[in-house]
């Protein structure tokens, strides 16, 4: 299955599309994490809600197979630890 064949060309198209989707999903998680951490640092009232949204975003990426479940658990654990501290 080389790239010169029709199926190879299709595979390249599919992988480009998937890569773009994965990058977009990771970006959503990163921005949610940054917002939550910023709120925690500022001792904001809506920090708890932002942490909840970040955890939700992380769980969605794990469901889609973009993030590994152990990494997600580690990130969520660290985030909740920061919130409680």
BAKOLLO-103782 format. One record per residue (C-alpha): residue number from 1; residue in three letters; x, y, z. Coordinates in Angstrom, 1 decimal, m for minus. Layout:
! BAKOLLO-103782
+-----+------+--------+--------+--------+
! pos ! code !     px !     py !     pz !
+-----+------+--------+--------+--------+
! NUM !  ALA !      X !      Y !      Z !
...
+-----+------+--------+--------+--------+
This chain:
! BAKOLLO-103782
+-----+------+--------+--------+--------+
! pos ! code !     px !     py !     pz !
+-----+------+--------+--------+--------+
!   1 !  UNK !    0.0 !    0.0 !    0.0 !
!   2 !  UNK !    2.2 !    2.8 !   m1.2 !
!   3 !  UNK !    1.3 !    6.4 !   m1.4 !
!   4 !  UNK !    1.1 !    6.2 !   m5.2 !
!   5 !  UNK !   m2.0 !    3.9 !   m5.1 !
!   6 !  UNK !   m5.5 !    5.3 !   m4.7 !
!   7 !  UNK !   m5.9 !    3.8 !   m1.3 !
!   8 !  UNK !   m2.6 !    5.4 !   m0.2 !
!   9 !  UNK !   m3.7 !    8.8 !   m1.3 !
!  10 !  UNK !   m7.0 !    8.4 !    0.6 !
!  11 !  UNK !   m5.1 !    7.3 !    3.7 !
!  12 !  UNK !   m3.0 !   10.5 !    3.6 !
!  13 !  UNK !   m6.2 !   12.6 !    3.3 !
!  14 !  UNK !   m7.8 !   10.7 !    6.2 !
!  15 !  UNK !   m4.8 !   11.1 !    8.4 !
!  16 !  UNK !   m4.6 !   14.9 !    7.7 !
!  17 !  UNK !   m8.2 !   15.2 !    8.6 !
!  18 !  UNK !   m7.8 !   13.2 !   11.8 !
!  19 !  UNK !   m4.7 !   15.1 !   12.8 !
!  20 !  UNK !   m6.5 !   18.4 !   12.4 !
!  21 !  UNK !   m9.4 !   17.1 !   14.5 !
!  22 !  UNK !   m7.0 !   15.8 !   17.2 !
!  23 !  UNK !   m5.1 !   19.1 !   17.4 !
!  24 !  UNK !   m8.3 !   21.0 !   17.7 !
!  25 !  UNK !   m9.5 !   18.8 !   20.5 !
!  26 !  UNK !   m6.2 !   19.1 !   22.4 !
!  27 !  UNK !   m6.4 !   22.9 !   22.0 !
!  28 !  UNK !   m9.8 !   23.0 !   23.6 !
!  29 !  UNK !   m8.4 !   21.0 !   26.6 !
!  30 !  UNK !   m5.4 !   23.2 !   26.9 !
!  31 !  UNK !   m7.4 !   26.4 !   26.9 !
!  32 !  UNK !   m9.9 !   25.0 !   29.4 !
!  33 !  UNK !   m7.0 !   24.0 !   31.7 !
!  34 !  UNK !   m5.3 !   27.4 !   31.4 !
!  35 !  UNK !   m8.6 !   29.2 !   32.2 !
!  36 !  UNK !   m9.2 !   26.9 !   35.2 !
!  37 !  UNK !   m5.6 !   27.3 !   36.5 !
!  38 !  UNK !   m5.8 !   31.1 !   36.1 !
!  39 !  UNK !   m9.1 !   31.2 !   38.0 !
!  40 !  UNK !   m7.6 !   29.0 !   40.8 !
!  41 !  UNK !   m4.5 !   31.3 !   41.1 !
!  42 !  UNK !   m6.7 !   34.4 !   41.2 !
!  43 !  UNK !   m9.0 !   32.7 !   43.8 !
!  44 !  UNK !  m11.9 !   33.5 !   41.6 !
!  45 !  UNK !  m15.5 !   32.5 !   42.5 !
!  46 !  UNK !  m16.1 !   30.6 !   39.3 !
!  47 !  UNK !  m12.9 !   28.5 !   39.6 !
!  48 !  UNK !  m14.9 !   25.4 !   40.5 !
!  49 !  UNK !  m17.1 !   25.7 !   37.4 !
!  50 !  UNK !  m14.0 !   26.2 !   35.2 !
!  51 !  UNK !  m12.4 !   23.1 !   36.7 !
!  52 !  UNK !  m15.6 !   21.2 !   36.0 !
!  53 !  UNK !  m15.5 !   22.3 !   32.3 !
!  54 !  UNK !  m11.9 !   21.4 !   32.0 !
!  55 !  UNK !  m12.5 !   17.9 !   33.4 !
!  56 !  UNK !  m15.4 !   17.5 !   31.0 !
!  57 !  UNK !  m13.2 !   18.5 !   28.0 !
!  58 !  UNK !  m10.5 !   16.1 !   29.1 !
!  59 !  UNK !  m13.0 !   13.2 !   29.5 !
!  60 !  UNK !  m14.4 !   13.9 !   26.0 !
!  61 !  UNK !  m10.9 !   13.7 !   24.5 !
!  62 !  UNK !  m10.3 !   10.4 !   26.3 !
!  63 !  UNK !  m13.6 !    9.0 !   24.9 !
!  64 !  UNK !  m12.5 !    9.9 !   21.4 !
!  65 !  UNK !   m9.1 !    8.2 !   21.9 !
!  66 !  UNK !   m7.1 !   11.4 !   21.6 !
!  67 !  UNK !   m5.7 !   11.5 !   25.1 !
!  68 !  UNK !   m4.5 !    8.4 !   27.1 !
!  69 !  UNK !   m6.7 !    7.7 !   30.1 !
!  70 !  UNK !   m3.8 !    7.6 !   32.5 !
!  71 !  UNK !   m2.6 !   11.1 !   31.4 !
!  72 !  UNK !   m6.1 !   12.4 !   31.7 !
!  73 !  UNK !   m6.4 !   11.0 !   35.2 !
!  74 !  UNK !   m3.0 !   12.6 !   36.2 !
!  75 !  UNK !   m4.0 !   16.0 !   34.8 !
!  76 !  UNK !   m7.4 !   15.9 !   36.4 !
!  77 !  UNK !   m5.9 !   14.9 !   39.7 !
!  78 !  UNK !   m3.3 !   17.7 !   39.7 !
!  79 !  UNK !   m6.0 !   20.2 !   38.8 !
!  80 !  UNK !   m8.4 !   19.2 !   41.6 !
!  81 !  UNK !   m5.4 !   19.2 !   44.0 !
!  82 !  UNK !   m4.7 !   22.8 !   43.0 !
!  83 !  UNK !   m8.3 !   23.7 !   43.5 !
!  84 !  UNK !   m8.4 !   22.2 !   47.0 !
!  85 !  UNK !   m5.1 !   23.8 !   48.1 !
+-----+------+--------+--------+--------+
